[in-house]
Amino acid sequence: MKIKVLVPMALAFIAVINAAYAGQPTPAEDRQAALAGEQVAERVLAEVDFVRLASRINESKAETNTIIRRSMLNGILRATTSNELLKLENYGKVVIPSRVKAGKMMAVEGGNVVKQDLFIKRGRAAWVLEKLLDCELPTVTEETSDFEMRKFRFEAFYKVEESFLPSSKLIETSGLPMEERLSLANGTNTLGVILARLTKDPDVQVRRAVAANPKSPVFVLGQLRDFDADSEVRMLALKNLERSRRFAD
């Protein structure tokens, strides 16, 4: 019995030593990096002063450790599920249209318009993601429905995934001929983020191919099942998800 217990422990110890000699992070170092990323996300979202908030975002944007960065972004993504009210001070001429409309903020001529509601956690998280990823995401306010938030999280999730890929692998599908887009949609080696882009393809045949592709990620299939306008796309995505779950079981 003791030998059976000791062998896995010895193998794990050897793996740690080998990683150290190879200059690779050990599992413990990976966990520490992941924890550091979560802490960065918490500090950024909890910042009350707008000027310091912008500064923290710029510092976080310069992070080069992949594990810290992924953990940080995932932590911010999780925050988009929260309706918690947040304080914000020293925001100068920042104007949030949804709050002006609701009578909760004064309109300022020549102000800095921020469409995301920085006074609720999910809105602030959306704004932070936009800054970190250099992208534009759907607007998040107090009025944003659960249905719209599900669409938002899909969009944000694949933007995060895109950020970890080299630009050489990111194909701009909108400029491709229909045959090439259909080939990508059917391809079993097509990257998940490319399949995610194709969920917005104007040609329903392309979207149906993505929905039927056995290699389409669950988050892509869920998007098509829940939001696509075409009933066949929704049905194919649902069947594909059910098949995936059977294989998982």
N, C-alpha and C positions, 0 to 999 in steps of 0.2 A: 504493500500500500504506500509506504514512504517513497519508494522508487518512483511510483506513478505520479506522485505529487511533485517530487523534486525535479523530474525530467522537464516538464513544461516550464518550471521556474528557471532552470538552468538555461533553457533555450531562449527564454525572454531576456535573461541577463546578457547572454551572448549577443542577441540582437541589439541591445542597447549599446554594448561595447563597440560592436561593428559600426553602428551608426555614428558613434562619437569619433572613431578613427577615420571614418569616411567624410567627416565634416558635416553630417546630416543631423537635424534635430532629433533628439530622443523623444519617445512618447510623452515623457514628463514635460519636456520643453514645449512640445506641441500643445499640451493641456494648458500650460502657463500662458502661451501665446493666445490661445482661444479665450482664456479668462481675461487677458489684457484687452482683447478686442471688445468683449462684452462690457468691460468697465469704461472703455472709451465711448461706446454708444450711450451708456447711461449718463456719463458726464456731459456729453454734448447736448442730449435732450433735456437734461435738468438745468442747463444754464439759463439764468434769469435775465442777464444783461445782453441785449441784442448785439452790441459791439463785440463783447467777449464770445458770444455764440458764433458770430461770423469768423472770429479768429480761431476758435477751436475747430471749426469745419475746415479751414485752410490747413491747419496743422494735421488734421486727420487725413486730409486728401493727399498729403505727402508721404503717408505710410507705405512702406515697400514690402513689409513682411506679409506674405500672402495669407497666412493663417490668421494673423491679427486683423487684416483687412476684411477677410471673409466673415469672421466672427463679428466684427463691428457692423458690417452691412446687414448681416442676418439679424443682429440685435435691433437695428433701426427698422428693418422690415417688420419684425414682430410688433414693434411699437405702433404700426399702422392699424392694429386691431383695437387700440385703446382710445376711448372718448374722454380720458382724463383732462380736466381743465388745467392749464399751465399759466404761470405768471410770466410777464415779459416787461422789462423796463428799458429805458434809454434807447427807445427805437426811433427817436427823431421823427423824420418825415415818412416813415413806412406807412403805406396805406393798404389795407386788406379789403378789397371790394365787398366781400360777403358780410364783413362786420360793419362797413359803412352803410350798406343796404339795410342791415338789421338795427341800425341806430346805436351800435356799440362802439363806434369809432368815428372820429371827425374826418371828413374829407380834407386833404391838404393839397393846395395847388402846387403842381410840380413835384409831388411826392414820389417816393420810391414804391411802386406798386408791387405787392407780393400777393399772388393769387391764392397760395396755400394759407390756411388759417393757422397762424403760429401760436394761437392761444389754446389750441387743443392738441393733444399729444400726436394723434394720427396726422394732423395737418402739418405740425412741425417736423415730424418724421419724413413726410413727403417732401417738404422743402429741403431738408438736409440731404436726402437722397438725390434730389435734382442737382444740388451743388456738388456733391461728391462724385456723381456720375456724369456731370456735364450733359444733362438731358432734360427734356420737358416731360412731365408726367401729368395725368389727369388731375383736375383740381379737387382738393379735399377741404370741405368746410363742415360746419355743424349740420348742414342740411343734406350732406351726401348720404345716400341710402346704403343699406347693407349690400344690396345688389350691385350698386356702383363701386363699392369698396372691394368687392370680390374681383371685379374687372380691374380695378386699380392694382391690387396685389399681384395679379397675373402679369400686368405690364411691368410693374416694378421688379418682380422676381426675375424676369428674363433680361431686364436691363442690367441687373446685378450680375447675372451669369455671363452676359456679353462682355462685361468689364474685365473678366479674367481671361479672355481669349485674345490672341494676337490679331491685329487688324487684317492680316493675310487670310484668316479663316472666316472673317465676317463678310459674307456675300450680301451685296445690296440687291435683294430679290426683285424689287419693284422695276428695275430696268432690264430684267431678263425676258427673253421671248417666252411665250406660254409653254412651249415644249420643254424648255430647260427648267422652268419652275415646277412643271409636273414631274419631271425626272427627279428633282430634289425632293418633292413631296412623297414620292414612292420609294426613295432611296433608303436602304437599311443602314447606311453609313452617314447619313445626313445628320449634322449636329442638331441637338435639341433646340438651341437658340434660333437656328435657321428654320426649323419646323415651326417654332413659335412665331416667327415673322410671317410665315406662310399662312397662319390662321387668319390673317387679315387680307389675304389675296382676294382681288375682286372676282376671280373666276371660281365658280363653285366646284368645278372638277378638281382644281388644285386642293381646295379645302377638304373635299371628300377623300382625296388621296392621303392627306395628312391624317384624317380621322381613321382611316383604315390601316395606316402603316403600323405594323407590329412593334416598331422601334420608337414610335412617338411617346415622349415622356408623359407621365400621368398628369402633370400640370397643364400640358398642351391639350390633352384629351378632355380634361375637365373644363377648360376654356371653351372648346368647341361644343361639348355636350350642353353646357349651360347657356351659352350666349349666341351661337351661330343662328342666323336667320333661316337657314335651310334645314328642313326637317330630316332629310337624309343624312346630312352631315352630323346632326345631333344623334341620330340613331346609330350610325357607324361608330361614332366616338363612344357611345354608351356600351355597345357590344365589345369594342376593343378594351374598354376599361374592365368590363366583366371578365373578359378572357385573361387580362393581366392579373386580376385578383385570383382567378383559379390557379394560374401558374404559381403565384406567390404562396398560395395555400399548399 
